[in-house]
């Protein structure tokens, strides 16, 4: 049981670390206030991204996390939380 709790705690910590890194990238690339970047924020509706922004964000995320995000996947990542979840999965697979 302690092993399960440890994994959950580790997962939450990793999720928070990924969120903070994603937030820094979004603030830098989109020139927005950090408080606009929330897990539920929609890239288009809340953060005002367009297709060029999306391309730049994907490249920055790939570079920052040393992962590859396929175009088909990038098109489906509509919120910050979806992006965090995807990155966490990719990181877990590569460990």
N, C-alpha and C positions, 0 to 999 in steps of 0.2 A: 504494500500500500504506500509506503514512503517513497518507493521508486516512481509510482504514478504521480504523486504530489510533486516530486522533484522535476519530473518531465513537464508537468503543467506549468510550474513556476519558471522553468527554463524557457519554455515556449512563450510565456507572457513577456519575459525579459527580452527575448529575441524579437518579438513582435514590436515592443516599444522601441528597441534600438533601430529596427528597420524603419519604423514610423519617423523617428527623429531624423534619420539620414534622408528619407524621402522628402520630409518637410524642408530640409535645407536645400535640396536640389530644386524643389518646386519654387521656393521663395527666390532662389537665385535666377532660375531660368525664366520664370513668369513675372518677376519683379512685383510680387504681391506681399502683403503683410502676413507674417507667420500665423496669426490667429485665424486667418481664412482657411488654412490647411487643417482640416479635421478629417477623421476617418470616414465620415459620411459625405464629405465634399465630392460633388460630381465635377469631373474635369471640365466639361463644356458649360454646364449650367451655372456652377458655383465659382469656378476658377477662370472661366473665359478662354479656355484653350481652343486653338484651331489645329488644322492638320499639320502645319509646320511646327507648332509648339509640341504636338504629340511626338513627332519624329525626333525633335531635339531632346525631349524628356526621355524617350526610350533609349536613345544613345547614351545619355547621361546616366540613366539607371543601370544599363548594361555595363558601363565602365565602372561605376561605383561599386556594384555588387559582383562584378566578374561573372555575369550570367548572359545568356542569349535570350531575347524576347522575340518570338516569331511575330511577323506582321499580323497574322490571323489572331494571335493572342492579344496583341496590343490593342486591336480594334475592340476587343471585348472587355478590356479593363476600363470601366466607366467611372469608378470611384477610387479614392485614395485607399480605402480598406481592401478593395479587390486587388489593387496593385501590391499592397503589403502582403496579403495572403499568398499571392503568386510568387513574390520574391522569397518569402519564407519557405515555401515548398521547394523552390529551386535550390535554395541554400542547403536545405536539409538533404536533398538528393545528392548534392555534390560533396557532402561531408563523408 
